[in-house]
């Protein structure tokens, strides 16, 4: 464990604060170091999720990880779910 390893992206983004209205971080669905860095750096989380059981299992894991990061940062981290590939017939 290296201190501050999970804050590398946040530190990089802080140097550019005020230059952009929004910064979108598009991360792979794996819960690795890249995802932890993104969660530590962001103010809000939007999770696009397919409307199917397997995707919902991964979503639960993502929400737990976001909650863990929120508690360690000691500040609010709102999480929104964006359903994708929804088919009303199924």
N, CA, C and O of each residue as an XYZ file, in Angstrom:
360
protein
N       0.830     -1.202      0.000
C       0.000      0.000      0.000
C       0.865      1.253      0.000
O       1.718      1.431      0.870
N       0.642      2.100     -0.962
C       1.331      3.376     -1.008
C       0.347      4.462     -0.609
O      -0.744      4.536     -1.175
N       0.707      5.310      0.356
C      -0.209      6.373      0.770
C      -0.553      7.285     -0.400
O       0.325      7.688     -1.163
N      -1.822      7.604     -0.534
C      -2.259      8.523     -1.573
C      -2.391      7.915     -2.955
O      -2.707      8.623     -3.912
N      -2.153      6.602     -3.080
C      -2.226      5.969     -4.393
C      -3.618      6.116     -5.001
O      -3.745      6.299     -6.212
N      -4.656      6.039     -4.183
C      -6.020      6.175     -4.664
C      -6.420      7.601     -4.977
O      -7.542      7.844     -5.422
N      -5.520      8.552     -4.752
C      -5.841      9.964     -4.983
C      -5.093     10.557     -6.175
O      -5.148     11.768     -6.389
N      -4.406      9.738     -6.943
C      -3.595     10.245     -8.058
C      -4.432     11.027     -9.064
O      -4.034     12.114     -9.484
N      -5.578     10.493     -9.453
C      -6.435     11.173    -10.426
C      -7.007     12.458     -9.837
O      -7.072     13.480    -10.520
N      -7.420     12.411     -8.583
C      -7.954     13.608     -7.929
C      -6.898     14.712     -7.896
O      -7.215     15.872     -8.162
N      -5.671     14.375     -7.581
C      -4.600     15.377     -7.556
C      -4.363     15.967     -8.941
O      -4.152     17.173     -9.073
N      -4.395     15.133     -9.969
C      -4.206     15.621    -11.340
C      -5.354     16.539    -11.754
O      -5.128     17.563    -12.399
N      -6.579     16.178    -11.388
C      -7.738     16.996    -11.760
C      -7.751     18.321    -11.005
O      -8.203     19.331    -11.544
N      -7.267     18.332     -9.782
C      -7.234     19.554     -8.986
C      -6.366     20.618     -9.658
O      -6.660     21.811     -9.578
N      -5.307     20.180    -10.313
C      -4.426     21.134    -11.008
C      -5.152     21.850    -12.148
O      -4.733     22.932    -12.561
N      -6.233     21.259    -12.660
C      -6.968     21.847    -13.787
C      -8.338     22.379    -13.363
O      -9.186     22.652    -14.213
N      -8.555     22.527    -12.072
C      -9.842     23.019    -11.568
C     -10.128     24.404    -12.149
O      -9.233     25.242    -12.255
N     -11.367     24.624    -12.515
C     -11.772     25.911    -13.055
C     -11.620     26.037    -14.562
O     -12.133     26.988    -15.153
N     -10.933     25.105    -15.193
C     -10.755     25.168    -16.642
C     -11.910     24.519    -17.392
O     -12.091     24.766    -18.584
N     -12.689     23.692    -16.707
C     -13.773     22.952    -17.347
C     -15.014     22.978    -16.460
O     -14.910     23.004    -15.234
N     -16.186     22.970    -17.089
C     -17.427     22.879    -16.327
C     -17.663     21.450    -15.853
O     -18.093     21.228    -14.722
N     -17.381     20.486    -16.723
C     -17.570     19.067    -16.400
C     -16.386     18.266    -16.923
O     -15.798     18.592    -17.954
N     -16.058     17.234    -16.203
C     -15.082     16.249    -16.669
C     -15.744     14.891    -16.530
O     -16.146     14.499    -15.435
N     -15.858     14.175    -17.637
C     -16.459     12.840    -17.620
C     -15.356     11.796    -17.574
O     -14.426     11.825    -18.380
N     -15.464     10.885    -16.635
C     -14.513      9.785    -16.509
C     -15.231      8.504    -16.900
O     -16.144      8.060    -16.205
N     -14.824      7.921    -17.998
C     -15.440      6.692    -18.495
C     -14.531      5.535    -18.112
O     -13.456      5.361    -18.685
N     -14.968      4.750    -17.143
C     -14.135      3.671    -16.601
C     -14.683      2.308    -16.995
O     -15.885      2.157    -17.218
N     -13.802      1.318    -17.082
C     -14.280     -0.050    -17.321
C     -15.056     -0.533    -16.098
O     -14.892      0.015    -15.008
N     -15.887     -1.539    -16.263
C     -16.736     -1.987    -15.152
C     -16.003     -2.772    -14.064
O     -16.641     -3.257    -13.130
N     -14.695     -2.907    -14.161
C     -13.957     -3.618    -13.119
C     -13.690     -2.688    -11.945
O     -13.497     -1.485    -12.125
N     -13.680     -3.246    -10.754
C     -13.498     -2.430     -9.553
C     -12.038     -2.456     -9.113
O     -11.725     -2.928     -8.021
N     -11.154     -1.954     -9.956
C      -9.733     -1.926     -9.657
C      -9.272     -0.538     -9.250
O     -10.074      0.317     -8.876
N      -7.964     -0.333     -9.330
C      -7.363      0.924     -8.910
C      -7.865      2.111     -9.733
O      -8.058      3.198     -9.189
N      -8.079      1.916    -11.028
C      -8.597      2.998    -11.868
C      -9.970      3.450    -11.376
O     -10.235      4.648    -11.285
N     -10.840      2.495    -11.060
C     -12.179      2.839    -10.574
C     -12.104      3.554     -9.221
O     -12.817      4.533     -9.003
N     -11.252      3.075     -8.316
C     -11.105      3.722     -7.007
C     -10.618      5.154     -7.186
O     -11.125      6.064     -6.530
N      -9.643      5.366     -8.062
C      -9.159      6.722     -8.343
C     -10.275      7.599     -8.884
O     -10.419      8.747     -8.463
N     -11.066      7.071     -9.813
C     -12.163      7.847    -10.398
C     -13.203      8.201     -9.338
O     -13.678      9.335     -9.287
N     -13.554      7.235     -8.493
C     -14.544      7.498     -7.443
C     -14.024      8.516     -6.432
O     -14.788      9.353     -5.951
N     -12.746      8.454     -6.107
C     -12.165      9.405     -5.160
C     -12.114     10.811     -5.748
O     -12.178     11.794     -5.010
N     -12.000     10.914     -7.071
C     -11.849     12.214     -7.720
C     -13.172     12.884     -8.065
O     -13.213     14.100     -8.251
N     -14.246     12.123     -8.154
C     -15.486     12.689     -8.700
C     -16.407     13.261     -7.624
O     -16.274     12.971     -6.435
N     -17.343     14.082     -8.091
C     -18.362     14.673     -7.222
C     -19.697     13.963     -7.357
O     -20.575     14.117     -6.508
N     -19.851     13.193     -8.412
C     -21.110     12.502     -8.704
C     -20.794     11.280     -9.544
O     -19.848     11.285    -10.332
N     -21.593     10.226     -9.375
C     -21.402      8.987    -10.129
C     -22.673      8.690    -10.917
O     -23.771      8.691    -10.360
N     -22.520      8.435    -12.214
C     -23.621      7.978    -13.057
C     -23.199      6.622    -13.603
O     -22.186      6.510    -14.294
N     -23.982      5.592    -13.289
C     -23.637      4.227    -13.686
C     -24.610      3.752    -14.759
O     -25.758      3.433    -14.449
N     -24.164      3.701    -16.032
C     -25.020      3.116    -17.064
C     -25.062      1.607    -16.857
O     -24.022      0.956    -16.756
N     -26.274      1.055    -16.794
C     -26.433     -0.367    -16.473
C     -27.488     -0.993    -17.363
O     -28.582     -0.452    -17.525
N     -27.153     -2.137    -17.939
C     -28.132     -2.876    -18.724
C     -29.218     -3.402    -17.794
O     -28.947     -3.783    -16.655
N     -30.435     -3.418    -18.289
C     -31.577     -3.869    -17.483
C     -31.681     -5.395    -17.554
O     -32.593     -5.941    -18.174
N     -30.730     -6.069    -16.907
C     -30.743     -7.531    -16.866
C     -30.122     -7.988    -15.540
O     -29.327     -7.255    -14.952
N     -30.470     -9.181    -15.066
C     -30.041     -9.635    -13.733
C     -28.527     -9.625    -13.508
O     -28.078     -9.186    -12.449
N     -27.740    -10.089    -14.456
C     -26.292    -10.143    -14.258
C     -25.705     -8.744    -14.082
O     -24.819     -8.540    -13.253
N     -26.192     -7.793    -14.851
C     -25.713     -6.413    -14.735
C     -26.089     -5.828    -13.380
O     -25.325     -5.051    -12.809
N     -27.248     -6.189    -12.866
C     -27.675     -5.679    -11.561
C     -26.789     -6.204    -10.443
O     -26.584     -5.514     -9.444
N     -26.260     -7.416    -10.595
C     -25.325     -7.958     -9.609
C     -24.060     -7.097     -9.573
O     -23.570     -6.753     -8.497
N     -23.537     -6.751    -10.744
C     -22.365     -5.886    -10.821
C     -22.652     -4.494    -10.296
O     -21.781     -3.854     -9.707
N     -23.866     -4.027    -10.507
C     -24.272     -2.712    -10.017
C     -24.215     -2.661     -8.495
O     -23.752     -1.674     -7.924
N     -24.682     -3.717     -7.836
C     -24.654     -3.766     -6.371
C     -23.220     -3.654     -5.862
O     -22.960     -2.960     -4.880
N     -22.307     -4.323     -6.517
C     -20.897     -4.256     -6.140
C     -20.348     -2.847     -6.338
O     -19.583     -2.354     -5.509
N     -20.733     -2.206     -7.426
C     -20.291     -0.843     -7.715
C     -20.805      0.135     -6.663
O     -20.065      1.004     -6.203
N     -22.067     -0.008     -6.285
C     -22.658      0.882     -5.283
C     -21.965      0.691     -3.933
O     -21.717      1.668     -3.227
N     -21.650     -0.549     -3.567
C     -20.923     -0.799     -2.310
C     -19.544     -0.135     -2.342
O     -19.108      0.442     -1.346
N     -18.869     -0.216     -3.473
C     -17.550      0.408     -3.596
C     -17.661      1.925     -3.503
O     -16.846      2.567     -2.841
N     -18.661      2.501     -4.161
C     -18.873      3.952     -4.079
C     -19.168      4.372     -2.647
O     -18.708      5.423     -2.202
N     -19.930      3.563     -1.925
C     -20.235      3.856     -0.525
C     -18.962      3.825      0.322
O     -18.777      4.676      1.192
N     -18.089      2.852      0.072
C     -16.829      2.754      0.798
C     -15.966      3.996      0.546
O     -15.381      4.548      1.478
N     -15.892      4.430     -0.711
C     -15.110      5.623     -1.046
C     -15.736      6.852     -0.395
O     -15.020      7.719      0.108
N     -17.062      6.934     -0.400
C     -17.757      8.062      0.226
C     -17.422      8.144      1.712
O     -17.146      9.225      2.231
N     -17.447      7.002      2.394
C     -17.129      7.000      3.830
C     -15.676      7.382      4.082
O     -15.384      8.088      5.047
N     -14.764      6.929      3.232
C     -13.350      7.253      3.447
C     -13.066      8.725      3.130
O     -12.190      9.330      3.748
N     -13.795      9.302      2.177
C     -13.625     10.721      1.839
C     -14.357     11.623      2.817
O     -14.049     12.809      2.936
N     -15.323     11.052      3.512
C     -16.162     11.798      4.466
C     -16.883     12.964      3.801
O     -16.974     14.061      4.352
N     -17.395     12.695      2.600
C     -18.257     13.673      1.931
C     -19.203     12.929      0.999
O     -18.934     11.807      0.569
N     -20.296     13.577      0.705
C     -21.363     12.985     -0.112
C     -20.861     12.619     -1.505
O     -20.126     13.381     -2.135
N     -21.268     11.441     -1.976
C     -20.966     10.997     -3.337
C     -22.253     10.429     -3.929
O     -22.488      9.223     -3.856
N     -23.097     11.299     -4.522
C     -24.367     10.826     -5.085
C     -24.141      9.836     -6.223
O     -23.279     10.043     -7.078
N     -24.924      8.760     -6.224
C     -24.845      7.733     -7.262
C     -26.189      7.679     -7.984
O     -27.230      7.500     -7.352
N     -26.166      7.834     -9.307
C     -27.368      7.722    -10.136
C     -27.205      6.538    -11.069
O     -26.103      6.244    -11.533
N     -28.315      5.858    -11.342
C     -28.320      4.707    -12.236
C     -28.980      5.126    -13.552
O     -30.059      5.717    -13.549
N     -28.329      4.818    -14.669
C     -28.859      5.116    -15.994
C     -29.132      3.794    -16.707
O     -28.203      3.170    -17.219
N     -30.410      3.352    -16.749
C     -30.721      2.082    -17.417
C     -30.452      2.174    -18.919
O     -30.793      3.169    -19.558
N     -29.837      1.127    -19.477
C     -29.560      1.072    -20.911
C     -30.110     -0.226    -21.480
O     -30.375     -1.175    -20.743
N     -30.277     -0.258    -22.787
C     -30.756     -1.451    -23.494
C     -32.033     -2.009    -22.868
O     -32.208     -3.223    -22.766
N     -32.909     -1.117    -22.455
C     -34.177     -1.527    -21.840
C     -35.164     -1.918    -22.928
O     -35.356     -1.175    -23.891
N     -35.780     -3.064    -22.782
C     -36.801     -3.526    -23.719
C     -38.055     -3.837    -22.918
O     -38.091     -4.805    -22.158
N     -39.065     -3.028    -23.087
C     -40.303     -3.167    -22.322
C     -40.973     -4.529    -22.546
O     -41.738     -4.993    -21.700
N     -40.686     -5.158    -23.669
C     -41.328     -6.438    -24.001
C     -40.734     -7.620    -23.237
O     -41.338     -8.692    -23.208
N     -39.568     -7.450    -22.621
C     -38.941     -8.586    -21.929
C     -38.998     -8.433    -20.440
O     -38.516     -9.300    -19.711
